[in-house]
């Protein structure tokens, strides 16, 4: 007999993690697959989460001196060809437009009007933005040029999963040009830190900041830096990247300027971005077997009030009380905006309403009924404390303490995720045999379940990369915080000084 408590999501995480993820997305009504292969429809609740991420990140981007702009979706093929390494890195993922109209022939629409030059649908915008930069920048007085755009991107993925990997997705991409290498490097690290703050303090996902090894760099970049998070199946998720491009793209796009000494030189550029993949990260970091759990700072709504109406004659009074509580709560603020409250007036059972909101991950549920009117109270449920943990609170007390409750929930989610990451990070593995055992599933019926993160020495080399590939493990990054000690590569045994994070990844 199964003594485990029943849950809203089937299967559980421990039974089938990939399917559990899909069911959480469905139960929370976040998104669905489109009729267009590999694309998704982001539904209102899911888009509300993205708007929460956008709101915080856009403010931070502007605070660091960047301005928003927009550049074309279509990129001439010749622009990509100027940067050979870059185009080679994206060639297999590019969608290409070759015709500019349709004609009706034999009752069927067929492409007509072949373009003089094929247009690539934006996989990333370094080359098209570089063309504008080459015209906008003439002198050192025009630098630095700090631009960001919010846009959609197309990368023709063969195997897709909602939010984590789709053929079209939403993102922001920053592009900057500088007069010196030092300034560009400083920009690269500044934006990496912005991403760390966003992901840790807003999304409540702890990350490791690091540098990508040469084999994992963005195509055409001199250096790529990233933030890596651990999901509940102990795989890594690359949550953001920041690239120092040196003069590579500037030379390809002819971004030149007259320097202070009167000489012409190429600018130094950077690019950096995060995407709707972060929503997938939030799902896999925080959700449980009852559905989504949302950090309050990105929740589309903070509170749902569920009227409990046992008899028709009590409906008017209960709804009036619910609305009065909502008004009190909306007069309060959290995270720099009014607390967002919804009163669920739908004519369905209270229990069904509660489970819908539990699965959506709304931070706080309040129930009010006839008895609560008399006592001027509410029944309060916090999503971070399970589905049945409840407290009876006076309505005035709820209004006075709600901001603090939401702040406490935000901290709890980060602390829980950080404890999980720490629990599943090993620092004591010293041999390839131990390493292999750590990343080999103990239960072969669940091959997606494995060890977690390993922090160890790395010396590089193709033989070591091949050994990792056999285990489907990668070097996620070389942490920015290095120990400075000498040792031996955990894979090859060769002398090594660099610390690295190893993991399976999305």
C-alpha positions as CSV (number, residue, x, y, z in Angstrom):
1,X,0.0,0.0,0.0
2,X,1.3,3.5,-0.9
3,X,1.3,5.6,2.2
4,X,2.5,8.7,0.4
5,X,0.2,11.6,0.3
6,X,-1.5,12.2,-3.0
7,X,-0.2,15.1,-5.0
8,X,-1.5,17.4,-7.8
9,X,1.2,16.5,-10.3
10,X,1.6,13.1,-11.8
11,X,4.2,11.7,-12.2
12,X,6.2,12.9,-9.2
13,X,9.7,14.4,-9.7
14,X,11.3,11.2,-8.4
15,X,9.4,9.1,-10.9
16,X,9.8,10.9,-14.2
17,X,11.4,14.3,-13.9
18,X,11.1,15.4,-17.6
19,X,7.4,14.5,-17.7
20,X,6.9,16.1,-14.2
21,X,8.3,19.3,-15.7
22,X,5.9,19.2,-18.6
23,X,2.9,18.6,-16.3
24,X,3.9,21.5,-14.0
25,X,3.9,23.8,-17.1
26,X,0.5,22.5,-18.1
27,X,-1.0,22.6,-14.6
28,X,0.2,26.1,-14.0
29,X,-1.2,27.2,-17.4
30,X,2.1,28.8,-18.4
31,X,2.4,27.8,-22.0
32,X,1.5,25.2,-24.6
33,X,3.0,23.9,-27.8
34,X,2.1,25.8,-31.0
35,X,0.9,24.3,-34.2
36,X,4.2,25.6,-35.6
37,X,6.7,22.9,-34.9
38,X,9.1,23.7,-32.1
39,X,7.4,27.0,-31.1
40,X,5.3,27.8,-28.0
41,X,2.3,29.9,-27.1
42,X,3.1,31.7,-23.8
43,X,-0.2,32.0,-21.9
44,X,-1.2,35.0,-19.8
45,X,0.1,33.5,-16.5
46,X,3.4,32.5,-18.1
47,X,3.8,35.9,-19.8
48,X,3.1,37.6,-16.5
49,X,6.1,35.8,-15.1
50,X,8.2,37.0,-18.0
51,X,6.9,40.6,-17.5
52,X,8.1,40.3,-13.9
53,X,11.5,39.3,-15.0
54,X,11.5,42.0,-17.7
55,X,10.5,44.7,-15.2
56,X,13.4,44.1,-12.9
57,X,16.0,43.5,-15.5
58,X,15.0,46.4,-17.7
59,X,15.3,48.7,-14.7
60,X,18.8,47.4,-13.9
61,X,19.9,47.7,-17.5
62,X,18.8,51.3,-17.6
63,X,20.4,52.1,-14.2
64,X,23.8,51.0,-15.7
65,X,23.5,53.5,-18.5
66,X,22.1,51.5,-21.3
67,X,19.3,52.5,-23.7
68,X,16.7,50.3,-25.4
69,X,16.5,50.2,-29.1
70,X,15.2,47.8,-31.8
71,X,16.9,46.2,-34.8
72,X,15.6,44.2,-37.8
73,X,14.4,40.6,-37.5
74,X,16.0,39.9,-40.9
75,X,19.7,39.8,-41.4
76,X,21.4,39.7,-44.8
77,X,23.3,36.5,-45.2
78,X,26.4,38.5,-46.3
79,X,26.5,40.1,-42.8
80,X,26.9,36.7,-41.2
81,X,29.4,35.6,-43.7
82,X,31.7,38.5,-42.6
83,X,32.3,36.7,-39.3
84,X,33.2,33.1,-40.3
85,X,33.5,31.6,-36.8
86,X,30.2,33.2,-35.8
87,X,28.2,32.0,-38.7
88,X,29.7,28.5,-38.4
89,X,28.6,28.3,-34.8
90,X,24.9,29.1,-35.8
91,X,24.7,27.6,-39.3
92,X,22.7,24.5,-38.3
93,X,20.2,26.6,-36.4
94,X,19.5,29.3,-38.9
95,X,16.1,29.8,-40.6
96,X,16.4,31.5,-44.0
97,X,14.0,33.5,-46.1
98,X,14.5,33.2,-49.8
99,X,11.3,34.6,-51.3
100,X,9.3,37.7,-50.7
101,X,5.8,36.8,-51.9
102,X,3.4,34.0,-52.6
103,X,1.5,33.2,-55.8
104,X,-1.6,31.0,-56.4
105,X,-0.8,28.2,-58.8
106,X,-3.2,25.3,-59.5
107,X,-5.1,26.2,-56.3
108,X,-2.0,26.2,-54.1
109,X,0.1,29.0,-52.7
110,X,3.7,28.7,-53.7
111,X,6.8,30.9,-53.0
112,X,7.5,33.5,-55.7
113,X,9.8,36.5,-56.1
114,X,13.1,35.1,-55.1
115,X,15.2,37.5,-53.1
116,X,18.5,38.8,-54.5
117,X,20.1,37.8,-51.2
118,X,18.7,35.4,-48.6
119,X,17.7,36.8,-45.3
120,X,18.5,34.9,-42.0
121,X,15.9,35.3,-39.3
122,X,17.6,36.7,-36.3
123,X,19.5,34.0,-34.3
124,X,21.4,36.8,-32.5
125,X,22.1,40.3,-33.6
126,X,25.8,41.1,-33.4
127,X,26.2,41.5,-37.1
128,X,23.1,43.6,-37.9
129,X,23.7,45.8,-34.9
130,X,27.3,46.1,-35.9
131,X,26.3,47.6,-39.2
132,X,24.4,50.3,-37.4
133,X,27.3,50.9,-34.9
134,X,29.7,51.3,-37.9
135,X,27.6,54.3,-39.0
136,X,26.8,55.7,-35.5
137,X,30.4,55.7,-34.3
138,X,33.0,58.1,-35.8
139,X,35.0,59.4,-32.8
140,X,36.0,58.4,-29.3
141,X,33.5,61.0,-28.3
142,X,30.7,58.6,-29.5
143,X,31.9,55.9,-27.1
144,X,30.9,54.0,-25.1
145,X,27.8,53.1,-27.0
146,X,25.5,51.1,-24.7
147,X,22.4,49.5,-26.4
148,X,19.9,46.8,-25.3
149,X,17.0,45.3,-27.2
150,X,14.1,43.2,-26.2
151,X,13.2,40.8,-29.0
152,X,12.4,37.4,-30.3
153,X,15.0,35.0,-31.7
154,X,14.8,32.0,-34.0
155,X,17.1,29.0,-33.7
156,X,15.9,26.0,-35.5
157,X,16.1,23.4,-32.7
158,X,15.5,19.7,-33.5
159,X,14.5,18.7,-30.0
160,X,12.4,21.2,-28.1
161,X,11.0,21.6,-24.6
162,X,8.7,24.4,-23.4
163,X,10.8,27.4,-22.2
164,X,14.0,25.5,-22.1
165,X,14.6,25.0,-25.8
166,X,12.2,26.2,-28.5
167,X,12.7,27.3,-32.1
168,X,11.5,30.8,-31.2
169,X,12.0,32.4,-27.9
170,X,12.0,35.8,-26.2
171,X,15.1,37.5,-24.8
172,X,17.0,40.6,-24.3
173,X,20.4,41.1,-25.9
174,X,22.8,43.9,-25.0
175,X,25.4,45.2,-27.4
176,X,28.1,47.7,-26.5
177,X,31.1,49.4,-28.1
178,X,34.1,50.8,-26.3
179,X,37.3,52.7,-26.9
180,X,39.5,50.2,-25.1
181,X,39.8,46.6,-24.2
182,X,39.8,47.3,-20.5
183,X,36.5,49.2,-20.7
184,X,34.9,46.4,-22.7
185,X,36.1,43.8,-20.2
186,X,34.7,45.9,-17.3
187,X,31.4,46.1,-19.1
188,X,31.3,42.3,-19.6
189,X,31.8,41.7,-15.9
190,X,29.4,44.5,-14.9
191,X,26.5,42.9,-16.9
192,X,27.4,39.4,-15.6
193,X,26.9,40.8,-12.1
194,X,23.6,42.3,-13.1
195,X,22.5,38.9,-14.2
196,X,23.7,37.4,-10.9
197,X,21.6,39.9,-9.0
198,X,18.6,39.3,-11.2
199,X,18.7,35.5,-10.9
200,X,19.6,35.2,-7.2
201,X,17.7,38.2,-5.7
202,X,14.7,38.2,-8.0
203,X,14.3,34.6,-9.2
204,X,15.7,33.2,-6.0
205,X,18.0,30.8,-8.0
206,X,21.6,30.5,-6.6
207,X,24.3,30.6,-9.3
208,X,28.0,30.1,-9.8
209,X,29.7,32.8,-11.8
210,X,32.5,31.6,-14.1
211,X,34.3,31.7,-17.4
212,X,33.6,29.2,-20.2
213,X,36.4,27.1,-21.5
214,X,37.5,27.8,-25.1
215,X,35.4,25.0,-26.5
216,X,32.3,26.4,-24.9
217,X,32.7,30.1,-25.9
218,X,30.1,32.0,-27.9
219,X,31.1,31.8,-31.6
220,X,33.4,34.7,-32.4
221,X,34.0,35.8,-28.8
222,X,37.4,36.3,-27.1
223,X,35.9,35.2,-23.7
224,X,32.5,34.1,-22.5
225,X,31.3,34.3,-18.9
226,X,28.2,32.7,-17.5
227,X,26.1,32.0,-14.5
228,X,25.2,28.4,-13.8
229,X,22.3,27.2,-11.7
230,X,21.4,23.7,-10.4
231,X,18.0,22.3,-11.1
232,X,16.2,19.7,-8.9
233,X,17.3,16.8,-11.1
234,X,20.8,18.1,-10.3
235,X,21.5,19.1,-13.9
236,X,23.1,22.5,-14.6
237,X,21.2,25.3,-16.4
238,X,23.1,28.1,-18.0
239,X,21.1,31.1,-16.8
240,X,22.9,33.9,-18.6
241,X,26.0,34.8,-20.6
242,X,28.1,37.8,-21.1
243,X,30.7,37.9,-23.9
244,X,33.9,40.0,-24.4
245,X,34.1,40.1,-28.2
246,X,37.4,42.0,-28.5
247,X,37.7,43.6,-31.9
248,X,36.5,40.5,-33.8
249,X,33.0,41.8,-34.7
250,X,34.2,45.4,-35.0
251,X,36.6,44.3,-37.7
252,X,33.9,42.3,-39.5
253,X,31.5,45.2,-39.3
254,X,34.0,48.0,-39.8
255,X,33.2,49.7,-36.5
256,X,36.0,52.2,-36.4
257,X,36.6,55.4,-34.5
258,X,39.1,58.3,-34.4
259,X,40.9,57.9,-31.1
260,X,42.3,60.7,-28.8
261,X,45.6,60.6,-30.6
262,X,44.0,61.1,-34.0
263,X,44.5,57.6,-35.2
264,X,41.8,55.3,-36.6
265,X,41.2,52.0,-34.7
266,X,38.5,49.4,-34.3
267,X,36.2,49.5,-31.3
268,X,36.0,46.8,-28.7
269,X,32.6,45.2,-28.3
270,X,30.5,43.1,-25.9
271,X,27.2,41.3,-26.0
272,X,25.1,39.7,-23.3
273,X,21.7,38.1,-22.9
274,X,19.1,36.1,-21.0
275,X,15.9,34.6,-22.3
276,X,12.6,33.0,-21.4
277,X,14.7,30.0,-20.5
278,X,14.8,31.6,-17.1
279,X,11.2,30.7,-16.6
280,X,12.1,27.0,-17.1
281,X,14.8,27.6,-14.5
282,X,12.3,29.0,-12.0
283,X,10.0,26.0,-12.6
284,X,12.8,23.4,-12.1
285,X,14.4,25.2,-9.1
286,X,11.3,25.8,-7.0
287,X,8.3,23.7,-8.0
288,X,7.1,20.7,-6.1
289,X,4.8,17.7,-6.7
290,X,1.8,20.0,-6.3
291,X,2.8,22.4,-9.0
292,X,4.6,25.7,-9.5
293,X,6.0,27.8,-6.7
294,X,6.8,31.4,-7.7
295,X,9.1,33.8,-5.9
296,X,6.9,36.8,-5.0
297,X,9.1,39.3,-6.9
298,X,8.1,37.7,-10.3
299,X,4.6,36.5,-9.4
300,X,1.9,38.0,-11.7
301,X,-0.3,38.2,-8.7
302,X,0.8,38.1,-5.0
303,X,-2.5,37.1,-3.4
304,X,-5.7,35.3,-4.3
305,X,-8.7,35.7,-2.1
306,X,-11.1,32.8,-2.3
307,X,-14.6,33.4,-1.1
308,X,-16.1,30.4,0.7
309,X,-19.9,30.5,0.1
310,X,-21.7,27.6,1.9
311,X,-25.2,28.9,1.2
312,X,-26.5,31.2,-1.6
313,X,-27.9,33.7,0.9
314,X,-24.4,34.4,2.3
315,X,-22.9,35.1,-1.2
316,X,-23.3,38.9,-1.2
317,X,-21.9,39.4,2.2
318,X,-18.9,37.1,1.6
319,X,-18.1,38.8,-1.7
320,X,-18.4,42.2,-0.2
321,X,-16.0,41.2,2.6
322,X,-13.5,39.7,0.2
323,X,-13.5,42.9,-1.9
324,X,-13.0,45.0,1.2
325,X,-10.0,42.9,2.2
326,X,-8.6,43.2,-1.3
327,X,-8.8,47.0,-1.1
328,X,-6.9,47.0,2.1
329,X,-4.2,44.8,0.6
330,X,-3.9,46.8,-2.6
331,X,-3.2,49.9,-0.6
332,X,0.0,48.2,0.6
333,X,3.2,47.8,-1.4
334,X,5.9,45.1,-2.0
335,X,9.0,45.3,-4.1
336,X,8.2,48.9,-5.2
337,X,4.7,48.3,-6.6
338,X,1.2,47.9,-5.1
339,X,0.4,44.4,-3.9
340,X,-1.4,42.6,-6.7
341,X,-4.6,40.9,-5.5
342,X,-7.2,38.9,-7.4
343,X,-10.6,37.9,-5.9
344,X,-11.7,34.6,-7.4
345,X,-15.4,35.1,-7.9
346,X,-15.9,32.2,-10.3
347,X,-18.9,30.0,-9.6
348,X,-17.0,26.8,-8.9
349,X,-16.1,24.8,-5.8
350,X,-13.8,26.5,-3.3
351,X,-11.5,23.4,-3.2
352,X,-11.2,23.3,-7.0
353,X,-10.3,27.0,-6.9
354,X,-7.6,26.5,-4.3
355,X,-6.0,23.7,-6.2
356,X,-5.9,25.7,-9.4
357,X,-4.0,28.5,-7.5
358,X,-1.7,26.1,-5.7
359,X,-0.7,24.7,-9.1
360,X,-0.2,28.2,-10.5
361,X,2.2,28.9,-7.6
362,X,0.6,32.1,-6.3
363,X,2.5,33.1,-3.2
364,X,-0.4,33.7,-0.8
365,X,-4.0,32.3,-0.7
366,X,-6.6,33.8,1.6
367,X,-9.9,32.2,2.3
368,X,-12.9,34.1,3.7
369,X,-16.3,32.8,4.6
370,X,-19.3,33.8,6.8
371,X,-17.5,33.0,10.1
372,X,-14.5,35.2,9.0
373,X,-16.8,38.2,8.4
374,X,-17.9,38.0,12.0
375,X,-14.3,37.7,13.3
376,X,-12.9,40.1,10.7
377,X,-10.2,37.6,9.9
378,X,-8.8,35.5,7.0
379,X,-7.3,32.1,6.7
380,X,-3.9,32.5,5.2
381,X,-1.9,29.9,3.3
382,X,1.8,30.4,2.2
383,X,2.9,28.4,-0.9
384,X,6.4,28.0,0.5
385,X,5.1,26.2,3.5
386,X,3.1,23.4,1.8
387,X,-0.5,23.3,0.7
388,X,-2.1,22.7,4.1
389,X,-0.1,24.9,6.5
390,X,-2.5,27.7,7.5
391,X,-2.9,30.6,9.9
392,X,-5.9,32.5,11.1
393,X,-5.1,36.2,11.0
394,X,-7.1,39.4,11.5
395,X,-7.7,41.2,8.2
396,X,-5.8,44.3,9.5
397,X,-2.9,42.1,10.5
398,X,-2.7,40.5,7.1
399,X,-2.6,44.0,5.5
400,X,0.1,45.2,7.9
401,X,2.3,42.1,7.6
402,X,1.8,41.0,4.0
403,X,4.9,42.8,2.6
404,X,7.1,41.2,5.3
405,X,5.5,37.8,4.6
406,X,6.3,38.1,0.9
407,X,9.9,39.1,1.6
408,X,10.2,36.1,3.9
409,X,8.9,33.8,1.2
410,X,11.4,35.3,-1.3
411,X,14.3,34.6,1.2
412,X,13.0,31.1,1.9
413,X,13.0,30.1,-1.8
414,X,16.6,31.2,-2.2
415,X,17.7,29.5,1.0
416,X,16.0,26.3,0.1
417,X,17.6,26.3,-3.4
418,X,21.0,27.2,-2.0
419,X,20.9,24.4,0.5
420,X,19.9,22.0,-2.3
421,X,22.8,23.2,-4.5
422,X,25.3,22.8,-1.6
423,X,24.0,19.4,-0.7
424,X,24.6,18.1,-4.2
425,X,28.0,19.7,-4.9
426,X,31.1,17.5,-4.3
427,X,34.5,18.9,-3.7
428,X,36.3,15.8,-2.6
429,X,36.4,13.7,-5.8
430,X,40.0,13.2,-6.9
431,X,40.0,10.4,-9.5
432,X,38.2,9.6,-12.8
433,X,36.8,6.4,-11.2
434,X,35.1,8.3,-8.4
435,X,34.0,10.9,-10.9
436,X,32.5,8.3,-13.2
437,X,30.6,6.7,-10.3
438,X,29.2,10.0,-9.2
439,X,27.7,10.7,-12.7
440,X,26.4,7.2,-13.3
441,X,22.8,6.6,-12.5
442,X,22.4,4.2,-9.6
443,X,18.9,3.4,-10.9
444,X,19.1,2.7,-14.6
445,X,15.4,3.1,-15.0
446,X,15.9,6.8,-14.2
447,X,19.0,7.9,-16.2
448,X,18.2,11.5,-15.8
449,X,19.0,11.3,-12.1
450,X,22.7,11.7,-11.4
451,X,25.1,13.2,-8.9
452,X,25.1,17.0,-9.3
453,X,28.0,19.4,-9.4
454,X,31.6,18.5,-9.0
455,X,34.2,21.1,-8.2
456,X,37.7,19.9,-9.2
457,X,40.9,20.7,-11.1
458,X,40.9,20.9,-14.9
459,X,43.9,20.9,-17.3
460,X,42.1,20.7,-20.6
461,X,43.0,18.5,-23.5
462,X,41.0,16.6,-26.1
463,X,41.4,13.3,-24.3
464,X,39.7,14.8,-21.2
465,X,36.9,16.4,-23.3
466,X,36.3,13.0,-24.9
467,X,36.1,11.3,-21.5
468,X,33.6,13.8,-20.4
469,X,31.5,13.4,-23.5
470,X,31.2,9.7,-22.8
471,X,29.6,10.5,-19.5
472,X,27.5,13.3,-21.1
473,X,29.2,15.7,-18.6
474,X,30.6,19.1,-19.5
475,X,32.8,21.7,-17.9
476,X,30.1,24.2,-17.0
477,X,32.6,27.0,-16.1
478,X,35.8,27.9,-14.4
479,X,34.5,29.8,-11.3
480,X,35.6,33.4,-11.0
481,X,36.5,32.6,-7.4
482,X,39.5,30.3,-7.8
483,X,41.3,28.6,-5.0
484,X,44.8,29.4,-6.4
485,X,46.0,25.9,-5.4
486,X,47.9,23.4,-7.5
487,X,46.7,19.8,-8.0
488,X,45.9,17.3,-10.7
489,X,43.2,17.3,-13.3
490,X,40.2,15.3,-12.1
491,X,39.9,13.7,-15.6
492,X,43.4,13.4,-17.1
493,X,45.5,13.4,-13.9
494,X,47.8,16.0,-15.4
495,X,49.1,18.9,-13.2
496,X,46.4,21.6,-13.0
497,X,45.8,24.9,-11.2
498,X,42.3,25.8,-12.5
499,X,39.2,24.9,-10.6
500,X,36.2,23.9,-12.7
501,X,32.5,23.0,-12.2
502,X,31.5,19.8,-13.9
503,X,27.9,18.7,-14.5
504,X,25.3,17.3,-16.8
505,X,23.3,20.1,-18.3
506,X,20.3,21.3,-20.2
